[in-house]
């Protein structure tokens, strides 16, 4: 594992995403129908329903499975979504699935990330989990940013096998914990670059993250993680989904993408 610091600015998409604003008139619930939000098509998954309002896009579950939405990012090079801040709970799990867009228009599963309360943590910490089995990566590069400036970069971070929180689902044994963090979280990010698809999570205020071996980072408001030594066929982001297992609802307050 190697850590280095840098004062290089964070990706342009982060600054653009934070600066973007929106004004929405309240609209009726769109039960089972797709809606356009921030210029992107959003479709409910399962029995979920979507509603636009001045607060953003509300995703509400119509059954016990939880609220879920699929977002067509239309071959974007980067994407950001800010949720109403939420505290990880042991009976809930948010799963973000990143699909790449191949040149022929087909989708390629790139990465899955889950955020939930970490059962093994005695301090009630949240956990960020990944599924290395998707692409076969053994290690990740983790980067932390504060106010758009890179604070640290740690290479060769090996996730650890650990029981994941939230409702039990098939394939739970494939999840591995990459990081612990205290307090709430509020966003999902994805960016395409020379090293592939880079997912990320941000926090409402600067927060330290804990690595698998116990090291604590400096406080950061964004953390990203890239699988190492992975090759993909897709050249852009094609589709992102939020699946709130055990979550009756959540709100996407703001969203942005870059071509």
C-alpha positions as a printed NumPy array, in Angstrom:
array([[  0.   ,   0.   ,   0.   ],
       [  1.392,   3.433,  -0.913],
       [  0.036,   6.862,   0.042],
       [  0.953,  10.203,  -1.48 ],
       [ -0.564,  13.673,  -1.276],
       [ -1.225,  16.197,  -4.02 ],
       [ -2.712,  19.643,  -4.468],
       [ -4.016,  18.906,  -7.958],
       [ -7.627,  20.065,  -8.461],
       [-10.375,  17.471,  -8.451],
       [-12.028,  16.485, -11.703],
       [-13.798,  19.343, -13.424],
       [-17.087,  17.467, -13.198],
       [-17.073,  17.839,  -9.389],
       [-16.85 ,  21.625,  -9.5  ],
       [-19.43 ,  21.794, -12.281],
       [-21.77 ,  19.456, -10.409],
       [-21.642,  21.453,  -7.177],
       [-22.215,  24.728,  -9.013],
       [-25.197,  23.431, -10.974],
       [-28.619,  24.421,  -9.67 ],
       [-32.179,  23.585, -10.663],
       [-35.725,  24.872, -10.353],
       [-38.522,  22.359, -10.697],
       [-42.245,  22.824, -10.5  ],
       [-44.018,  20.066,  -8.606],
       [-45.496,  17.436, -10.887],
       [-47.823,  14.495, -10.259],
       [-46.405,  11.126,  -9.322],
       [-45.262,   9.059, -12.275],
       [-46.168,   5.562, -11.128],
       [-44.25 ,   3.026, -13.179],
       [-43.301,   5.635, -15.788],
       [-39.944,   7.132, -16.743],
       [-39.311,  10.839, -16.155],
       [-36.616,  13.284, -17.278],
       [-34.541,  14.89 , -14.527],
       [-31.434,  17.047, -15.06 ],
       [-31.612,  16.2  , -18.758],
       [-31.452,  12.423, -18.214],
       [-34.119,   9.732, -18.451],
       [-34.9  ,   8.082, -15.102],
       [-36.966,   4.893, -14.945],
       [-38.373,   3.24 , -11.797],
       [-37.248,  -0.319, -11.082],
       [-39.613,  -2.953,  -9.737],
       [-42.66 ,  -1.423,  -8.06 ],
       [-41.003,   1.96 ,  -7.441],
       [-42.569,   5.305,  -8.332],
       [-40.947,   8.629,  -9.263],
       [-42.046,  12.151,  -8.363],
       [-40.52 ,  15.48 ,  -9.388],
       [-40.708,  18.426,  -6.997],
       [-38.741,  21.476,  -5.924],
       [-36.685,  19.165,  -3.681],
       [-35.562,  17.041,  -6.646],
       [-36.531,  13.536,  -7.768],
       [-38.183,  11.383,  -5.093],
       [-37.942,   7.614,  -5.558],
       [-40.555,   5.724,  -3.54 ],
       [-40.985,   1.989,  -3.108],
       [-44.317,   0.388,  -3.938],
       [-43.489,  -2.857,  -2.123],
       [-41.223,  -4.259,   0.577],
       [-38.198,  -4.579,  -1.705],
       [-37.149,  -0.932,  -1.518],
       [-36.981,   2.112,  -3.789],
       [-34.889,   1.858,  -6.968],
       [-34.256,   3.858, -10.14 ],
       [-32.247,   3.417, -13.34 ],
       [-30.567,   6.459, -14.947],
       [-29.686,   6.64 , -18.654],
       [-26.403,   8.563, -18.738],
       [-26.301,   8.369, -22.565],
       [-22.599,   7.662, -22.996],
       [-21.407,  10.294, -20.515],
       [-17.771,  10.774, -19.583],
       [-18.787,  11.668, -16.024],
       [-21.896,  11.678, -13.849],
       [-22.784,  12.973, -10.375],
       [-25.88 ,  12.677,  -8.18 ],
       [-26.402,  14.25 ,  -4.764],
       [-28.922,  12.613,  -2.429],
       [-30.512,  13.896,   0.737],
       [-27.841,  12.97 ,   3.328],
       [-28.497,   9.578,   4.894],
       [-27.038,   7.724,   7.85 ],
       [-26.137,   4.094,   7.015],
       [-28.48 ,   1.676,   8.809],
       [-27.944,  -2.036,   9.473],
       [-31.338,  -2.935,   7.947],
       [-30.795,  -0.943,   4.742],
       [-28.362,  -0.979,   1.844],
       [-27.865,   1.345,  -1.123],
       [-26.398,  -0.38 ,  -4.173],
       [-24.995,   1.628,  -7.087],
       [-24.493,  -0.274, -10.351],
       [-22.334,   1.23 , -13.097],
       [-22.891,   0.04 , -16.677],
       [-20.47 ,   1.009, -19.441],
       [-21.526,   1.749, -23.03 ],
       [-19.72 ,  -0.336, -25.657],
       [-19.146,   1.116, -29.149],
       [-21.912,  -1.137, -30.521],
       [-24.42 ,   0.297, -28.036],
       [-24.527,  -2.709, -25.701],
       [-23.967,  -2.423, -21.938],
       [-21.039,  -3.748, -19.911],
       [-21.241,  -4.23 , -16.141],
       [-18.373,  -2.132, -14.794],
       [-18.726,  -1.915, -11.037],
       [-21.116,  -2.314,  -8.124],
       [-20.769,  -0.346,  -4.892],
       [-22.84 ,  -0.789,  -1.729],
       [-23.147,   1.609,   1.213],
       [-24.565,   0.312,   4.505],
       [-23.811,  -0.002,   8.23 ],
       [-20.817,  -2.289,   8.658],
       [-21.895,  -5.217,  10.912],
       [-18.328,  -5.924,  12.06 ],
       [-17.796,  -2.36 ,  13.288],
       [-18.341,  -1.831,  17.002],
       [-18.314,   1.93 ,  16.477],
       [-21.456,   2.014,  14.31 ],
       [-19.481,   2.993,  11.222],
       [-20.732,   2.961,   7.667],
       [-19.059,   0.676,   5.165],
       [-18.315,   1.026,   1.452],
       [-18.338,  -2.383,  -0.233],
       [-17.291,  -3.487,  -3.731],
       [-17.64 ,  -6.667,  -5.818],
       [-14.202,  -7.556,  -7.204],
       [-15.688, -10.683,  -8.784],
       [-17.248,  -8.446, -11.47 ],
       [-13.893,  -7.666, -13.087],
       [-11.354,  -9.729, -11.154],
       [ -9.427,  -6.841,  -9.574],
       [ -7.507,  -7.773,  -6.43 ],
       [ -6.732,  -4.198,  -5.375],
       [ -8.038,  -0.627,  -5.775],
       [ -6.604,   2.874,  -5.91 ],
       [ -8.41 ,   5.112,  -3.399],
       [ -8.284,   8.916,  -3.675],
       [ -9.634,  11.517,  -1.258],
       [-10.539,  15.148,  -2.038],
       [-11.459,  18.181,   0.015],
       [-13.063,  21.234,  -1.604],
       [-11.921,  20.013,  -5.018],
       [ -8.275,  19.411,  -4.059],
       [ -6.758,  15.936,  -3.89 ],
       [ -5.621,  15.222,  -0.324],
       [ -4.38 ,  11.656,  -0.676],
       [ -3.959,   8.765,  -3.094],
       [ -3.483,   5.214,  -1.817],
       [ -2.674,   2.399,  -4.225],
       [ -2.951,  -1.386,  -3.842],
       [ -5.813,  -1.292,  -1.336],
       [ -7.102,  -4.863,  -0.947],
       [-10.764,  -5.114,   0.173],
       [-11.582,  -7.632,   2.895],
       [-14.29 , -10.264,   3.063],
       [-16.902,  -9.233,   5.6  ],
       [-20.607,  -9.82 ,   6.125],
       [-22.509,  -6.963,   4.53 ],
       [-25.382,  -5.121,   6.215],
       [-28.911,  -4.728,   4.909],
       [-31.485,  -7.24 ,   3.647],
       [-30.122, -10.635,   2.637],
       [-29.864, -11.077,  -1.153],
       [-28.305, -13.696,  -3.476],
       [-24.602, -13.061,  -4.017],
       [-23.978, -11.376,  -0.661],
       [-20.854, -13.493,  -0.217],
       [-19.267, -11.627,  -3.144],
       [-19.264,  -8.252,  -1.36 ],
       [-15.985,  -7.106,   0.196],
       [-15.491,  -4.079,   2.434],
       [-13.164,  -1.416,   1.06 ],
       [-13.585,   1.435,   3.582],
       [-15.217,   2.405,   6.866],
       [-16.501,   5.943,   7.501],
       [-18.339,   7.749,  10.335],
       [-21.57 ,   9.709,   9.981],
       [-23.827,  10.208,   6.938],
       [-23.069,  10.156,   3.213],
       [-24.891,  11.906,   0.38 ],
       [-23.812,  11.195,  -3.188],
       [-22.67 ,   8.897,  -5.947],
       [-20.188,   9.762,  -8.679],
       [-18.808,   8.079, -11.767],
       [-16.121,   9.237, -14.183],
       [-14.46 ,   7.654, -17.186],
       [-10.702,   8.123, -17.493],
       [ -7.491,   6.454, -18.624],
       [ -7.782,   3.96 , -15.771],
       [-11.418,   3.103, -16.46 ],
       [-14.573,   3.738, -14.481],
       [-13.991,   5.52 , -11.176],
       [-16.952,   5.412,  -8.749],
       [-17.054,   7.754,  -5.775],
       [-19.003,   8.716,  -2.663],
       [-19.187,  12.105,  -0.976],
       [-19.986,  13.283,   2.549],
       [-21.893,  16.363,   3.844],
       [-18.759,  17.559,   5.692],
       [-15.066,  16.548,   5.779],
       [-14.826,  12.992,   7.081],
       [-11.87 ,  10.62 ,   7.633],
       [-12.104,   7.148,   6.097],
       [-10.547,   3.992,   7.527],
       [ -8.708,   1.53 ,   5.302],
       [ -8.878,  -2.275,   5.679],
       [ -5.679,  -2.402,   7.74 ],
       [ -6.989,   0.257,  10.123],
       [ -5.22 ,   3.367,   8.8  ],
       [ -7.197,   6.598,   9.077],
       [ -7.082,   9.19 ,   6.314],
       [ -7.181,  12.962,   6.601],
       [-10.772,  14.338,   6.527],
       [-12.141,  14.52 ,   2.962],
       [-15.531,  15.308,   1.426],
       [-15.149,  12.985,  -1.591],
       [-13.56 ,   9.547,  -1.856],
       [-13.137,   7.667,  -5.155],
       [-11.926,   4.128,  -5.87 ],
       [-10.628,   2.566,  -9.083],
       [-10.03 ,  -1.176,  -9.655],
       [ -6.426,  -1.795, -10.657],
       [ -5.248,  -3.701, -13.747],
       [ -8.693,  -4.009, -15.293],
       [ -9.509,  -3.694, -18.998],
       [-12.987,  -2.902, -20.291],
       [-14.645,  -2.947, -23.705],
       [-16.875,   0.048, -22.961],
       [-15.56 ,   3.566, -23.518],
       [-18.138,   5.638, -21.598],
       [-20.811,   5.439, -18.897],
       [-24.109,   4.166, -20.222],
       [-26.415,   3.539, -17.267],
       [-26.357,   3.953, -13.473],
       [-28.844,   2.566, -10.978],
       [-29.616,   3.281,  -7.328],
       [-31.228,   0.337,  -5.486],
       [-32.231,   1.156,  -1.921],
       [-32.714,  -2.306,  -0.427],
       [-34.973,  -2.016,   2.613],
       [-35.379,   1.722,   1.942],
       [-38.956,   2.976,   1.43 ],
       [-37.76 ,   6.143,  -0.316],
       [-34.859,   8.483,  -1.086],
       [-34.461,  11.807,  -2.912],
       [-31.961,  12.758,  -5.617],
       [-31.607,  16.485,  -4.949],
       [-29.276,  17.325,  -7.82 ],
       [-27.655,  15.571, -10.768],
       [-25.175,  16.418, -13.516],
       [-23.356,  14.736, -16.396],
       [-20.601,  15.597, -18.868],
       [-20.61 ,  14.469, -22.533]])
